[in-house]
Amino acid sequence: MRRAKAVEVNEAESRILEQITRETRSRAGLVKRSQIIMGAASGLSITAQSKALGMERNSIQKWRERWQAGQASREAALETGKLREAIEQTLADAPRSGVPATFSPEQIVQIVGIACEQAQASGYPISHWTPKEVAHESSKRGIVTRISERQVGRFLKRG
């Protein structure tokens, strides 16, 4: 059975990790990750940490590896007095891509632009645009293939 690489934590890092776990304002994920690093530094195995923290072995391994990968940035931060920020950054969630936007900023500007025009100029027998007419006109002009009147209303509400 192979052993996990040792995780090294200097005295300053240890103090900050301990602070993070004790502060009531610390986010739960940050506290858990701090506990992982402190446990690893004290020599606990991944299996022991997995059982103690109720986490998957892969998650514990990932955070140990991230800690080791961030060593250089934490050393640089120690010299500038920003070690806590560097530790929090090392233990922060990676950005997630999420769902891509359905409408581009250009499309949104064009949709809002329609609402700024006179409705009669586009052949509508109304004095003011409603989201329903703006949605219809946006599709008619080819700005979007489809858009709900509710979505148009959200865009107009944002300004």
N, CA, C and O of each residue as an XYZ file, in Angstrom:
636
protein
N       0.843     -1.182      0.000
C       0.000      0.000      0.000
C       0.886      1.242      0.000
O       1.793      1.360      0.824
N       0.625      2.164     -0.920
C       1.481      3.346     -0.977
C       1.021      4.393      0.036
O      -0.155      4.493      0.385
N       1.981      5.147      0.479
C       1.714      6.181      1.479
C       1.601      7.533      0.796
O       2.270      7.800     -0.202
N       0.759      8.366      1.341
C       0.598      9.726      0.815
C       1.838     10.537      1.157
O       2.514     10.284      2.155
N       2.120     11.511      0.313
C       3.254     12.388      0.583
C       2.999     13.181      1.855
O       1.866     13.550      2.167
N       4.076     13.431      2.577
C       3.966     14.215      3.807
C       3.572     15.648      3.453
O       4.015     16.202      2.447
N       2.739     16.225      4.292
C       2.310     17.603      4.091
C       3.033     18.455      5.130
O       2.973     18.188      6.331
N       3.717     19.486      4.635
C       4.475     20.344      5.538
C       3.732     21.647      5.784
O       3.207     22.270      4.862
N       3.702     22.041      7.048
C       3.057     23.280      7.461
C       4.022     23.971      8.418
O       4.431     23.397      9.428
N       4.381     25.217      8.086
C       5.282     25.922      8.995
C       4.492     26.488     10.173
O       3.267     26.377     10.219
N       5.200     27.094     11.122
C       4.563     27.574     12.352
C       3.523     28.662     12.073
O       2.441     28.652     12.661
N       3.844     29.592     11.186
C       2.910     30.679     10.868
C       1.650     30.127     10.191
O       0.536     30.543     10.509
N       1.832     29.196      9.262
C       0.684     28.585      8.586
C      -0.177     27.818      9.586
O      -1.406     27.870      9.530
N       0.474     27.113     10.494
C      -0.242     26.342     11.501
C      -1.112     27.244     12.373
O      -2.255     26.903     12.678
N      -0.571     28.391     12.773
C      -1.336     29.344     13.591
C      -2.579     29.825     12.839
O      -3.672     29.893     13.402
N      -2.396     30.153     11.572
C      -3.513     30.671     10.771
C      -4.559     29.579     10.538
O      -5.756     29.843     10.646
N      -4.125     28.363     10.221
C      -5.066     27.259     10.034
C      -5.861     27.008     11.315
O      -7.063     26.743     11.269
N      -5.188     27.093     12.438
C      -5.862     26.916     13.729
C      -6.887     28.029     13.959
O      -7.993     27.768     14.432
N      -6.519     29.269     13.625
C      -7.455     30.397     13.752
C      -8.699     30.164     12.897
O      -9.827     30.366     13.346
N      -8.473     29.742     11.676
C      -9.590     29.527     10.750
C     -10.567     28.502     11.325
O     -11.781     28.690     11.244
N     -10.048     27.426     11.901
C     -10.934     26.381     12.424
C     -11.678     26.832     13.674
O     -12.744     26.297     13.977
N     -11.143     27.802     14.402
C     -11.776     28.252     15.643
C     -12.738     29.425     15.451
O     -13.649     29.614     16.257
N     -12.544     30.210     14.395
C     -13.382     31.391     14.181
C     -14.795     30.987     13.760
O     -14.975     30.146     12.880
N     -15.769     31.583     14.387
C     -17.160     31.254     14.052
C     -17.573     31.838     12.703
O     -18.533     31.365     12.094
N     -16.864     32.853     12.236
C     -17.229     33.476     10.956
C     -16.596     32.766      9.748
O     -16.881     33.132      8.608
N     -15.760     31.779      9.977
C     -15.127     31.046      8.877
C     -16.156     30.174      8.164
O     -17.020     29.566      8.797
N     -16.051     30.125      6.855
C     -16.944     29.275      6.063
C     -16.657     27.801      6.371
O     -15.517     27.411      6.619
N     -17.710     27.004      6.348
C     -17.592     25.585      6.710
C     -16.590     24.848      5.826
O     -15.804     24.041      6.320
N     -16.614     25.122      4.521
C     -15.690     24.455      3.610
C     -14.244     24.788      3.926
O     -13.372     23.922      3.867
N     -13.993     26.043      4.261
C     -12.636     26.479      4.598
C     -12.172     25.817      5.897
O     -11.012     25.423      6.023
N     -13.080     25.699      6.852
C     -12.745     25.039      8.123
C     -12.378     23.576      7.872
O     -11.379     23.080      8.393
N     -13.193     22.892      7.069
C     -12.957     21.466      6.779
C     -11.605     21.287      6.082
O     -10.858     20.363      6.403
N     -11.298     22.154      5.145
C     -10.033     22.046      4.412
C      -8.853     22.354      5.314
O      -7.791     21.745      5.185
N      -9.035     23.300      6.227
C      -7.979     23.594      7.199
C      -7.732     22.383      8.085
O      -6.587     22.068      8.409
N      -8.803     21.704      8.476
C      -8.669     20.500      9.288
C      -7.928     19.403      8.526
O      -7.134     18.661      9.105
N      -8.194     19.307      7.229
C      -7.500     18.316      6.405
C      -6.000     18.577      6.435
O      -5.208     17.658      6.642
N      -5.614     19.830      6.226
C      -4.185     20.174      6.172
C      -3.535     19.981      7.538
O      -2.425     19.457      7.624
N      -4.215     20.399      8.605
C      -3.636     20.218      9.945
C      -3.484     18.736     10.281
O      -2.476     18.330     10.860
N      -4.478     17.932      9.922
C      -4.394     16.493     10.162
C      -3.281     15.851      9.361
O      -2.561     14.984      9.855
N      -3.147     16.292      8.108
C      -2.082     15.750      7.250
C      -0.710     16.117      7.808
O       0.213     15.302      7.803
N      -0.590     17.354      8.290
C       0.693     17.797      8.846
C       1.046     17.027     10.119
O       2.220     16.822     10.426
N       0.023     16.607     10.848
C       0.298     15.860     12.079
C       0.542     14.377     11.806
O       0.798     13.607     12.732
N       0.462     13.974     10.525
C       0.815     12.612     10.161
C      -0.355     11.669      9.960
O      -0.142     10.478      9.733
N      -1.586     12.159     10.035
C      -2.742     11.291      9.809
C      -2.765     10.804      8.369
O      -2.417     11.540      7.446
N      -3.172      9.575      8.192
C      -3.275      9.023      6.838
C      -4.548      9.541      6.175
O      -5.440     10.080      6.830
N      -4.605      9.363      4.881
C      -5.797      9.780      4.142
C      -7.000      8.970      4.615
O      -8.094      9.514      4.762
N      -6.808      7.694      4.852
C      -7.891      6.832      5.319
C      -8.399      7.288      6.678
O      -9.609      7.358      6.896
N      -7.489      7.599      7.591
C      -7.886      8.054      8.930
C      -8.643      9.377      8.842
O      -9.646      9.572      9.528
N      -8.157     10.284      7.991
C      -8.848     11.569      7.829
C     -10.214     11.373      7.203
O     -11.183     12.031      7.580
N     -10.282     10.468      6.251
C     -11.553     10.190      5.583
C     -12.599      9.746      6.594
O     -13.739     10.207      6.555
N     -12.221      8.869      7.480
C     -13.148      8.385      8.503
C     -13.469      9.473      9.524
O     -14.629      9.656      9.895
N     -12.455     10.189      9.972
C     -12.661     11.211     10.998
C     -13.515     12.378     10.500
O     -14.337     12.906     11.249
N     -13.327     12.780      9.252
C     -14.029     13.947      8.724
C     -15.280     13.587      7.921
O     -16.046     14.465      7.521
N     -15.477     12.290      7.692
C     -16.647     11.868      6.923
C     -16.594     12.331      5.479
O     -17.605     12.739      4.907
N     -15.412     12.263      4.898
C     -15.216     12.703      3.521
C     -14.655     11.579      2.675
O     -14.135     10.587      3.186
N     -14.772     11.755      1.378
C     -14.194     10.794      0.431
C     -12.675     10.932      0.434
O     -12.141     12.024      0.627
N     -11.998      9.832      0.222
C     -10.530      9.835      0.161
C     -10.033     10.752     -0.960
O      -9.040     11.459     -0.792
N     -10.724     10.737     -2.099
C     -10.300     11.567     -3.236
C     -10.310     13.053     -2.882
O      -9.421     13.798     -3.293
N     -11.309     13.477     -2.126
C     -11.404     14.886     -1.736
C     -10.242     15.268     -0.832
O      -9.638     16.329     -0.991
N      -9.943     14.404      0.106
C      -8.829     14.685      1.023
C      -7.515     14.742      0.252
O      -6.690     15.627      0.481
N      -7.328     13.803     -0.652
C      -6.115     13.783     -1.473
C      -6.000     15.067     -2.305
O      -4.921     15.647     -2.420
N      -7.124     15.500     -2.880
C      -7.125     16.705     -3.714
C      -6.662     17.920     -2.914
O      -5.838     18.700     -3.391
N      -7.191     18.084     -1.693
C      -6.816     19.255     -0.902
C      -5.374     19.164     -0.410
O      -4.709     20.193     -0.288
N      -4.886     17.993     -0.131
C      -3.470     17.842      0.221
C      -2.582     18.249     -0.951
O      -1.583     18.946     -0.776
N      -2.961     17.802     -2.148
C      -2.178     18.145     -3.342
C      -2.235     19.643     -3.623
O      -1.227     20.248     -3.990
N      -3.405     20.237     -3.451
C      -3.516     21.685     -3.666
C      -2.652     22.460     -2.685
O      -2.031     23.462     -3.039
N      -2.622     21.980     -1.449
C      -1.796     22.639     -0.437
C      -0.322     22.587     -0.865
O       0.387     23.591     -0.793
N       0.122     21.428     -1.302
C       1.508     21.289     -1.722
C       1.799     22.141     -2.961
O       2.882     22.715     -3.076
N       0.845     22.224     -3.880
C       1.047     23.015     -5.099
C       1.117     24.508     -4.804
O       1.727     25.257     -5.567
N       0.506     24.949     -3.714
C       0.495     26.369     -3.375
C       1.631     26.813     -2.486
O       1.617     27.931     -1.973
N       2.609     25.960     -2.297
C       3.720     26.257     -1.393
C       4.448     27.550     -1.771
O       4.713     28.385     -0.906
N       4.769     27.719     -3.043
C       5.536     28.897     -3.472
C       4.764     30.185     -3.235
O       5.342     31.181     -2.798
N       3.465     30.180     -3.518
C       2.682     31.403     -3.322
C       2.556     31.736     -1.837
O       2.538     32.909     -1.465
N       2.469     30.717     -0.990
C       2.399     30.991      0.453
C       3.732     31.515      0.983
O       3.749     32.368      1.870
N       4.845     31.017      0.451
C       6.155     31.525      0.877
C       6.306     32.986      0.498
O       6.811     33.785      1.287
N       5.873     33.343     -0.705
C       5.939     34.739     -1.145
C       5.019     35.610     -0.292
O       5.372     36.742      0.036
N       3.857     35.101      0.066
C       2.898     35.852      0.877
C       3.406     36.053      2.294
O       3.093     37.061      2.928
N       4.177     35.116      2.791
C       4.738     35.230      4.135
C       5.643     36.454      4.216
O       5.659     37.157      5.226
N       6.393     36.704      3.148
C       7.303     37.853      3.122
C       6.558     39.178      3.030
O       7.046     40.200      3.512
N       5.372     39.166      2.408
C       4.606     40.415      2.247
C       3.566     40.604      3.339
O       2.869     41.618      3.359
N       3.452     39.644      4.243
C       2.490     39.771      5.333
C       1.067     39.419      4.937
O       0.120     39.799      5.626
N       0.908     38.710      3.856
C      -0.434     38.347      3.384
C      -0.611     36.834      3.367
O      -1.198     36.275      2.440
N      -0.101     36.190      4.392
C      -0.146     34.737      4.446
C      -1.573     34.212      4.578
O      -1.939     33.232      3.930
N      -2.375     34.863      5.415
C      -3.756     34.376      5.584
C      -4.510     34.395      4.254
O      -5.210     33.438      3.921
N      -4.367     35.489      3.491
C      -5.041     35.574      2.194
C      -4.569     34.462      1.264
O      -5.367     33.873      0.535
N      -3.263     34.178      1.294
C      -2.712     33.127      0.440
C      -3.237     31.750      0.849
O      -3.517     30.911     -0.007
N      -3.367     31.521      2.144
C      -3.900     30.248      2.628
C      -5.358     30.107      2.210
O      -5.773     29.055      1.725
N      -6.129     31.169      2.398
C      -7.539     31.117      2.011
C      -7.692     30.914      0.507
O      -8.607     30.224      0.056
N      -6.803     31.511     -0.256
C      -6.847     31.328     -1.708
C      -6.486     29.888     -2.088
O      -7.106     29.301     -2.975
N      -5.494     29.334     -1.421
C      -5.094     27.945     -1.680
C      -6.241     26.986     -1.385
O      -6.448     26.011     -2.107
N      -6.987     27.273     -0.315
C      -8.060     26.384      0.115
C      -9.439     26.792     -0.410
O     -10.456     26.244      0.016
N      -9.469     27.741     -1.320
C     -10.751     28.199     -1.878
C     -11.227     27.256     -2.982
O     -10.437     26.546     -3.604
N     -12.538     27.271     -3.204
C     -13.100     26.499     -4.314
C     -12.548     27.030     -5.620
O     -12.349     28.234     -5.778
N     -12.303     26.133     -6.549
C     -11.886     26.545     -7.886
C     -13.096     27.153     -8.591
O     -14.227     26.730     -8.350
N     -12.874     28.127     -9.449
C     -14.009     28.703    -10.176
C     -14.703     27.623    -11.001
O     -14.058     26.742    -11.570
N     -16.000     27.710    -11.051
C     -16.778     26.749    -11.829
C     -17.370     27.462    -13.029
O     -17.752     28.630    -12.964
N     -17.432     26.746    -14.094
C     -17.872     27.373    -15.338
C     -19.343     27.739    -15.322
O     -19.709     28.800    -15.829
N     -20.180     26.920    -14.771
C     -21.604     27.193    -14.759
C     -22.211     27.073    -16.149
O     -21.542     26.674    -17.103
N     -23.454     27.417    -16.245
C     -24.168     27.347    -17.517
C     -23.842     28.592    -18.323
O     -23.890     29.697    -17.782
N     -23.510     28.447    -19.604
C     -23.228     29.641    -20.394
C     -24.473     30.504    -20.539
O     -25.597     30.003    -20.533
N     -24.258     31.789    -20.667
C     -25.370     32.721    -20.812
C     -26.148     32.408    -22.086
O     -25.568     32.071    -23.118
N     -27.460     32.523    -21.995
C     -28.317     32.263    -23.147
C     -28.265     33.418    -24.130
O     -28.321     33.217    -25.343
N     -28.157     34.633    -23.597
C     -28.155     35.831    -24.436
C     -26.861     36.598    -24.220
O     -26.410     36.779    -23.089
N     -26.276     37.042    -25.316
C     -25.032     37.806    -25.235
C     -25.349     39.231    -24.788
O     -26.489     39.680    -24.907
N     -24.350     39.941    -24.278
C     -24.572     41.337    -23.906
C     -25.066     42.179    -25.094
O     -25.870     43.095    -24.922
N     -24.576     41.857    -26.291
C     -25.007     42.609    -27.481
C     -26.495     42.403    -27.741
O     -27.211     43.344    -28.082
N     -26.950     41.168    -27.579
C     -28.369     40.886    -27.777
C     -29.222     41.627    -26.747
O     -30.268     42.182    -27.083
N     -28.777     41.632    -25.514
C     -29.525     42.311    -24.449
C     -29.631     43.801    -24.756
O     -30.699     44.394    -24.603
N     -28.523     44.410    -25.189
C     -28.536     45.838    -25.531
C     -29.510     46.105    -26.672
O     -30.240     47.095    -26.648
N     -29.524     45.231    -27.666
C     -30.444     45.412    -28.788
C     -31.898     45.267    -28.344
O     -32.763     46.007    -28.811
N     -32.170     44.331    -27.456
C     -33.531     44.135    -26.959
C     -33.986     45.357    -26.172
O     -35.101     45.844    -26.358
N     -33.121     45.849    -25.296
C     -33.462     47.057    -24.532
C     -33.608     48.244    -25.478
O     -34.449     49.117    -25.260
N     -32.786     48.276    -26.531
C     -32.881     49.344    -27.529
C     -34.236     49.368    -28.216
O     -34.765     50.443    -28.500
N     -34.796     48.214    -28.482
C     -36.129     48.151    -29.096
C     -37.139     48.840    -28.181
O     -37.995     49.593    -28.644
N     -37.031     48.577    -26.883
C     -37.973     49.163    -25.934
C     -37.834     50.682    -25.853
O     -38.758     51.364    -25.409
N     -36.698     51.212    -26.273
C     -36.477     52.660    -26.245
C     -37.035     53.352    -27.500
O     -37.179     54.574    -27.530
N     -37.339     52.570    -28.512
C     -37.875     53.129    -29.750
C     -39.373     53.401    -29.603
O     -40.005     52.939    -28.653
N     -39.927     54.145    -30.539
C     -41.371     54.344    -30.606
C     -42.001     53.087    -31.195
O     -41.578     52.614    -32.250
N     -42.998     52.551    -30.525
C     -43.646     51.325    -30.979
C     -44.323     51.515    -32.335
O     -44.330     50.601    -33.159
N     -44.894     52.704    -32.570
C     -45.584     52.958    -33.832
C     -44.627     52.909    -35.015
O     -45.035     52.543    -36.117
N     -43.370     53.266    -34.813
C     -42.383     53.263    -35.897
C     -42.130     51.838    -36.403
O     -41.702     51.650    -37.542
N     -42.391     50.854    -35.571
C     -42.228     49.460    -35.968
C     -43.549     48.833    -36.391
O     -43.618     47.627    -36.627
N     -44.591     49.642    -36.487
C     -45.872     49.147    -36.973
C     -46.793     48.580    -35.913
O     -47.750     47.880    -36.245
N     -46.533     48.858    -34.657
C     -47.409     48.381    -33.591
C     -48.386     49.497    -33.220
O     -47.975     50.644    -33.044
N     -49.671     49.171    -33.101
C     -50.671     50.193    -32.777
C     -50.773     50.439    -31.270
O     -51.867     50.439    -30.705
N     -49.629     50.648    -30.632
C     -49.606     50.894    -29.193
C     -48.728     52.108    -28.915
O     -47.873     52.469    -29.724
N     -48.949     52.727    -27.769
C     -48.133     53.895    -27.437
C     -46.857     53.502    -26.690
O     -45.842     54.189    -26.809
N     -46.890     52.410    -25.922
C     -45.729     51.958    -25.152
C     -45.518     50.464    -25.384
O     -46.474     49.701    -25.529
N     -44.258     50.067    -25.416
C     -43.920     48.652    -25.583
C     -44.315     47.866    -24.340
O     -44.235     48.370    -23.220
N     -44.736     46.640    -24.552
C     -44.887     45.675    -23.461
C     -43.833     44.599    -23.699
O     -43.343     44.451    -24.818
N     -43.483     43.859    -22.675
C     -42.498     42.797    -22.884
C     -42.896     41.824    -23.993
O     -42.036     41.312    -24.710
N     -44.185     41.572    -24.133
C     -44.650     40.646    -25.160
C     -44.308     41.165    -26.554
O     -43.809     40.411    -27.389
N     -44.572     42.449    -26.814
C     -44.269     43.025    -28.124
C     -42.759     43.120    -28.365
O     -42.297     42.905    -29.485
N     -41.995     43.438    -27.325
C     -40.538     43.516    -27.475
C     -39.985     42.130    -27.821
O     -39.102     42.008    -28.671
N     -40.504     41.088    -27.162
C     -40.072     39.721    -27.457
C     -40.382     39.373    -28.911
O     -39.542     38.812    -29.614
N     -41.576     39.704    -29.350
C     -41.981     39.417    -30.733
C     -41.099     40.169    -31.718
O     -40.631     39.584    -32.695
N     -40.865     41.452    -31.479
C     -40.049     42.275    -32.380
C     -38.594     41.791    -32.396
O     -37.946     41.824    -33.442
N     -38.076     41.340    -31.240
C     -36.696     40.822    -31.172
C     -36.539     39.591    -32.053
O     -35.533     39.438    -32.746
N     -37.535     38.716    -32.023
C     -37.508     37.534    -32.880
C     -37.670     37.920    -34.343
O     -36.992     37.380    -35.217
N     -38.572     38.860    -34.600
C     -38.844     39.306    -35.968
C     -37.596     39.917    -36.613
O     -37.341     39.708    -37.799
N     -36.826     40.667    -35.834
C     -35.611     41.309    -36.351
C     -34.427     40.346    -36.411
O     -33.382     40.689    -36.964
N     -34.574     39.162    -35.859
C     -33.484     38.185    -35.901
C     -32.428     38.393    -34.826
O     -31.334     37.834    -34.911
N     -32.745     39.183    -33.832
C     -31.803     39.392    -32.723
C     -31.656     38.095    -31.935
O     -30.551     37.710    -31.552
N     -32.776     37.430    -31.700
C     -32.810     36.134    -31.008
C     -33.751     35.218    -31.778
O     -34.628     35.684    -32.505
N     -33.564     33.923    -31.613
C     -34.499     32.994    -32.257
C     -35.770     32.874    -31.431
O     -36.870     32.768    -31.973
N     -35.605     32.891    -30.104
C     -36.730     32.782    -29.181
C     -36.383     33.499    -27.899
O     -35.238     33.465    -27.447
N     -37.381     34.154    -27.307
C     -37.209     34.757    -25.989
C     -38.583     34.911    -25.365
O     -39.546     35.271    -26.042
N     -38.669     34.638    -24.081
C     -39.953     34.766    -23.399
C     -40.192     36.217    -23.013
O     -39.255     37.000    -22.858
N     -41.440     36.552    -22.864
C     -41.753     37.919    -22.440
C     -41.273     38.159    -21.015
O     -40.947     39.289    -20.652
N     -41.228     37.103    -20.206
C     -40.701     37.259    -18.839
C     -39.222     37.634    -18.857
O     -38.772     38.475    -18.079
N     -38.474     36.996    -19.760
C     -37.048     37.316    -19.851
C     -36.859     38.752    -20.327
O     -36.003     39.471    -19.812
N     -37.644     39.164    -21.294
C     -37.592     40.559    -21.753
C     -37.892     41.481    -20.586
O     -37.213     42.490    -20.393
N     -38.903     41.137    -19.811
C     -39.250     41.947    -18.636
C     -38.096     42.063    -17.652
O     -37.886     43.123    -17.062
N     -37.346     40.979    -17.472
C     -36.177     41.022    -16.569
C     -35.113     41.969    -17.106
O     -34.526     42.751    -16.359
N     -34.873     41.887    -18.421
C     -33.880     42.783    -19.022
C     -34.298     44.234    -18.866
O     -33.479     45.089    -18.527
N     -35.565     44.511    -19.113
C     -36.051     45.900    -19.015
C     -36.035     46.404    -17.577
O     -35.779     47.583    -17.332
N     -36.303     45.531    -16.648
C     -36.294     45.910    -15.230
C     -34.895     46.295    -14.774
O     -34.718     47.217    -13.979
N     -33.872     45.552    -15.305
C     -32.478     45.852    -14.958
C     -32.040     47.180    -15.537
O     -31.119     47.817    -15.027
N     -32.702     47.595    -16.602
C     -32.369     48.894    -17.197
C     -31.480     48.691    -18.353
O     -31.078     49.658    -19.000
